Amino acid sequence: RGVVPQLLQRLQQLEIRPQQQDLTPFNDVLLWESLLPTELLARVLHEGFMRQWLHVLRLWLSAAAANPTEIRAWFKAWQALLPQPLLQHPLIERGFTEALKLIGGGAAVAAAQLQQQQQQAPAAAPPPTPEQQQDLSLLELLQGMAAERGLCCRPKIGRVERGHQVYVLSRISFFVDGSVIMAKHKSQGPWLPFSAEQLFQFVDQHKK
């Protein structure tokens, strides 16, 4: 199995609470900070942590006994856990900025957002299979890496390989199969496995 589904699964075991917080699942995920691209780990934290954390903050702020001083200290404690590269990533930065707005707005703003969330909540969709979750997470990583390099990563309309959508990066075609990236130059040659970094090196080699 790929590492992304395992990290997301570990974050599901994190029960966010104002007091007596067990940080073990969160710290286990942060151990990968030096091993994974910041873009990928930020997306993992955005999906598996930030949304739940903001929801808990809204619930706490809307409670009658909410203490603003305790809430601000709680916010700063969580913020201090993250290394600077993650704090500066737009997804994480956006989450903490939203938290500050909530804290500044107080109970009324938090309660209004909770009510809006309940009204807009769509019908529950079936959870993605581990294979679908792997494909999506790795594809998101590649799209983020492409954006950082000023490249467009787009689907090749009507092209499917081994049951997976084929995408185009410059002159390279690729698809994601679980934790494996398969790529080739245009329509030439066989499909070959690549890591994310190798894929972009391959793209650079075949630029016009």
C-alpha positions as CSV (number, residue, x, y, z in Angstrom):
1,R,0.0,0.0,0.0
2,G,1.1,3.6,-0.6
3,V,2.0,5.8,2.3
4,V,-0.7,8.4,1.7
5,P,-3.7,6.2,2.6
6,Q,-1.8,5.0,5.7
7,L,-1.2,8.5,6.9
8,L,-4.8,9.5,6.3
9,Q,-5.9,6.4,8.2
10,R,-3.6,7.3,11.1
11,L,-5.1,10.8,11.2
12,Q,-8.5,9.3,11.5
13,Q,-7.4,7.9,14.8
14,L,-6.7,11.5,16.1
15,E,-9.5,12.6,18.4
16,I,-9.2,16.4,18.6
17,R,-10.2,17.8,22.0
18,P,-9.6,21.0,24.0
19,Q,-8.2,19.1,27.0
20,Q,-6.1,16.0,27.5
21,Q,-5.1,15.8,23.8
22,D,-3.3,12.7,22.7
23,L,-1.0,13.8,19.9
24,T,0.5,10.4,19.1
25,P,-1.3,10.0,15.7
26,F,-0.5,13.6,14.7
27,N,3.2,13.2,15.7
28,D,3.4,9.9,13.8
29,V,2.3,11.7,10.6
30,L,4.8,14.5,11.2
31,L,7.6,12.0,11.3
32,W,7.3,11.8,7.5
33,E,8.1,15.6,7.2
34,S,11.7,15.0,6.1
35,L,10.8,12.1,3.8
36,L,7.8,13.4,1.8
37,P,7.4,16.5,-0.4
38,T,5.9,19.4,1.6
39,E,3.1,19.6,-1.1
40,L,2.0,16.0,-0.4
41,L,2.2,16.2,3.4
42,A,0.3,19.5,3.4
43,R,-2.5,17.9,1.4
44,V,-2.6,14.9,3.8
45,L,-2.9,17.3,6.8
46,H,-5.5,19.4,4.9
47,E,-7.7,16.4,4.2
48,G,-7.1,14.4,7.4
49,F,-6.6,17.0,10.1
50,M,-7.5,20.6,9.2
51,R,-11.2,20.2,8.4
52,Q,-11.8,18.2,11.6
53,W,-9.7,20.7,13.7
54,L,-11.8,23.7,12.4
55,H,-15.0,21.8,13.1
56,V,-13.9,21.2,16.7
57,L,-13.0,24.9,17.0
58,R,-16.4,26.0,15.8
59,L,-18.1,23.7,18.3
60,W,-15.9,25.0,21.1
61,L,-16.5,28.7,20.2
62,S,-20.3,28.2,20.0
63,A,-20.4,26.6,23.5
64,A,-21.8,28.8,26.3
65,A,-18.7,28.1,28.5
66,A,-16.1,29.0,25.8
67,N,-13.1,30.8,27.2
68,P,-11.4,33.0,24.6
69,T,-8.1,33.0,26.4
70,E,-8.0,29.1,26.5
71,I,-9.0,29.0,22.8
72,R,-6.2,31.3,21.7
73,A,-3.7,29.3,23.7
74,W,-5.1,26.1,22.1
75,F,-4.7,27.6,18.7
76,K,-1.1,28.7,19.3
77,A,-0.2,25.3,20.7
78,W,-1.4,23.5,17.6
79,Q,0.3,26.0,15.3
80,A,3.6,25.5,17.2
81,L,3.5,21.8,16.4
82,L,4.0,22.3,12.6
83,P,7.4,23.0,11.0
84,Q,7.8,26.2,9.1
85,P,7.6,24.8,5.6
86,L,4.1,23.3,6.3
87,L,2.9,26.5,8.1
88,Q,3.8,28.4,5.0
89,H,2.0,26.1,2.6
90,P,-1.2,27.8,1.2
91,L,-3.5,25.0,2.4
92,I,-2.3,25.0,6.0
93,E,-1.9,28.8,6.1
94,R,-5.5,29.2,4.8
95,G,-6.8,26.9,7.6
96,F,-5.1,28.8,10.4
97,T,-6.2,32.1,8.9
98,E,-9.8,30.8,8.9
99,A,-9.3,29.8,12.5
100,L,-8.2,33.3,13.5
101,K,-11.3,34.8,11.8
102,L,-13.4,32.4,13.8
103,I,-11.8,33.2,17.1
104,G,-12.1,37.0,16.3
105,G,-15.8,36.6,15.4
106,G,-16.6,34.6,18.5
107,A,-19.6,32.4,19.2
108,A,-22.1,34.0,16.8
109,V,-19.9,33.5,13.8
110,A,-19.0,29.9,14.8
111,A,-22.7,29.0,15.4
112,A,-23.7,30.5,12.0
113,Q,-21.0,28.5,10.2
114,L,-22.1,25.3,11.9
115,Q,-25.7,25.9,10.9
116,Q,-24.7,26.6,7.3
117,Q,-22.6,23.5,7.2
118,Q,-25.5,21.4,8.4
119,Q,-27.9,22.9,5.8
120,Q,-25.4,22.5,2.9
121,A,-24.2,19.0,3.9
122,P,-24.7,16.7,0.8
123,A,-25.9,13.1,1.0
124,A,-23.1,10.9,2.2
125,A,-21.1,9.3,-0.7
126,P,-19.6,5.9,-0.4
127,P,-16.0,6.0,0.9
128,P,-13.4,5.7,-1.8
129,T,-11.6,2.3,-2.2
130,P,-8.0,2.2,-1.1
131,E,-7.0,2.1,-4.7
132,Q,-9.1,5.1,-5.6
133,Q,-7.7,7.0,-2.6
134,Q,-4.1,6.1,-3.6
135,D,-4.7,7.2,-7.2
136,L,-6.2,10.5,-6.2
137,S,-3.6,11.4,-3.6
138,L,-0.7,10.7,-5.9
139,L,-2.4,12.5,-8.8
140,E,-2.9,15.5,-6.5
141,L,0.8,15.5,-5.6
142,L,1.8,15.4,-9.3
143,Q,-0.6,18.3,-10.1
144,G,0.8,20.3,-7.3
145,M,4.4,19.6,-8.5
146,A,3.4,20.6,-12.0
147,A,1.9,23.9,-10.8
148,E,5.1,24.7,-8.9
149,R,7.0,24.3,-12.2
150,G,4.5,26.3,-14.3
151,L,3.3,23.2,-16.1
152,C,-0.2,22.2,-17.0
153,C,-1.3,18.7,-16.0
154,R,-4.5,17.8,-17.9
155,P,-6.5,14.7,-18.7
156,K,-6.3,13.2,-22.2
157,I,-9.9,13.2,-23.2
158,G,-11.2,9.7,-24.0
159,R,-7.9,8.0,-23.2
160,V,-7.9,5.3,-20.6
161,E,-5.1,2.8,-19.9
162,R,-5.6,-0.3,-17.7
163,G,-8.7,1.3,-16.4
164,H,-7.0,4.6,-15.4
165,Q,-7.4,8.0,-16.9
166,V,-4.3,9.1,-18.9
167,Y,-2.9,12.6,-18.3
168,V,-0.6,14.8,-20.3
169,L,2.4,16.8,-18.9
170,S,4.1,18.7,-21.7
171,R,4.9,15.9,-24.3
172,I,4.7,13.1,-21.8
173,S,1.6,10.9,-21.2
174,F,1.1,9.2,-17.8
175,F,-1.4,7.5,-15.6
176,V,-1.4,6.5,-11.9
177,D,-2.0,2.9,-11.0
178,G,-2.1,2.6,-7.2
179,S,1.3,3.9,-5.9
180,V,2.9,3.6,-9.4
181,I,3.3,6.2,-12.1
182,M,3.4,4.8,-15.6
183,A,4.6,7.2,-18.4
184,K,5.9,7.3,-21.9
185,H,6.8,10.0,-24.5
186,K,3.7,10.8,-26.6
187,S,2.6,7.6,-28.2
188,Q,6.0,6.1,-28.6
189,G,7.5,3.1,-26.7
190,P,6.2,1.1,-23.8
191,W,4.7,2.4,-20.6
192,L,7.5,2.6,-17.9
193,P,7.3,3.1,-14.1
194,F,8.6,6.3,-12.7
195,S,8.8,8.0,-9.3
196,A,7.4,11.6,-9.1
197,E,10.8,13.2,-9.4
198,Q,11.8,10.9,-12.2
199,L,8.6,11.8,-14.1
200,F,9.5,15.5,-14.1
201,Q,13.1,14.8,-15.1
202,F,11.6,12.8,-18.0
203,V,9.4,15.8,-18.9
204,D,12.4,18.1,-18.8
205,Q,14.4,15.8,-21.1
206,H,11.6,15.9,-23.8
207,K,10.7,19.5,-23.8
208,K,10.7,21.3,-27.1
